[in-house]
């Protein structure tokens, strides 16, 4: 009994942290319809700011807590004003990607400022344990749960008793009429972001004395808080509280009675089950997160010129005799393969996936296990990875085919988190954190031969995407992206197309992961962690998500950028995050889209421009 109570109180403490973060998600979503994936960064930043105030400036504890919470509130305002307000997009999925970029940038900046070493902060009222109902508790546990209670009561009073709170309620319930009521939507939206940031910051300063904090603490906690908000019913403050407490209890019970290794995956598994269950309770598919209408970029003369230039660069790189350039070319080609599958999902179909790295993991580990542990050929390992990824994609597509928009995006991100947890914990098969070393290349190819193999597969992938784009299937995929309901009404087999797209994209990713493992002769859980999926997103959007050449351009640019910045690697995440936000806000069509769109107005100004185009 005492053991059960210990897990219960531990679950309530963990759940209170989840609930505080979930409240921030809920408040922002009610007012702006934005799913702010940067919410977890407020948790990390507040604790890190507090650590600097205490250690460097010798600020008293309570003053440092207040300053840290207010600072993260201001950080929330900055994200809204500097990023979200600048975009013309209004669809939930695009805004989700922008906040993901902001989260990546903040995490990288935290690493630059505070380093990588985890920090522990002092408890508010000591560390002497006390016993209650057979469980051993710390005073800080009471502060965490009490902090949640205070926030819930304060929010209730704020909403019911103040004009600002009533205005926020009006914005949430009657967004189309608030202007007629004289409510300044912009000002109150900033207020909501400030309160949301402050609540996330409060979670950080409350939890940091009982857990280590580092620059990377924000995203995992943010995703678990997001899971709590969705499970409880996004937009419902009370649901966020119960969702957080429920997931906290489930995680602690799993850790205590099953295995602590896989406990962190429990909230995401519950999230997937809840989303799928809800989708089957509805008569129609969930369409609340449809992508905005886009202009598909044709393969015109600029794309042809770019293709020729990239082809020449690809051919001559090994001739330079520069091993660094050749290695960079291999990495670029491997990432192109992964982003080609992502381009099919996002660019042509409008399905946002934040879990492509998980399918790269399947390809890499299948190759590693079959070659190193079983002595089979790398080619068979690659095929096994493709089959495994395809089967998982088939199953995932089948159970999530009724989901769309941010719901589907979050399911793919949950998959990435679950896979990362499994490969870390299944030590008997994956060797845990040490990984598997000594992976051979197919046919013991030389570096030059392997380079050309990778880029030959890239060309095959580009041809496949081009043929799909010009076929009836491509037109159906575009119709699906523009309006899923209208596509289904016109006879498009929506479910079959979604499963097919998942299947094809998983094959691209598995091949990419297998080749990457062969190229470095090593695979570890960190090789394709969730940050890899974010990097692939950046590559697609930088190159242009609706252009066939977009994956090539995006991957080459980002790999080259990573190589150039290798001396200041800690800044790489900052640059990737800022670049993703900048592209989504200022150039959503990407590099190739911008080139194609710039070319056409110039031709239109030329006399007989159309006839020149026809005879070129």
PyMOL commands that set and color helices and strands:
alter all, ss='L'
color gray80, all
select helices_A, chain A and resi 2-32+39-55+61-82+84-86+92-114+139-161+163-173+185-210+217-232+237-257+263-281+301-320+323-348+356-373+378-400+405-425+427-430+432-434+442-444+447-469+472-482+484-489+494-520+530-543+550-564+566-586+590-605+609-615
alter helices_A, ss='H'
color red, helices_A
select strands_A, chain A and resi 130-132+135-137+436-437+522-523
alter strands_A, ss='S'
color yellow, strands_A
deselect
rebuild
show_as cartoon
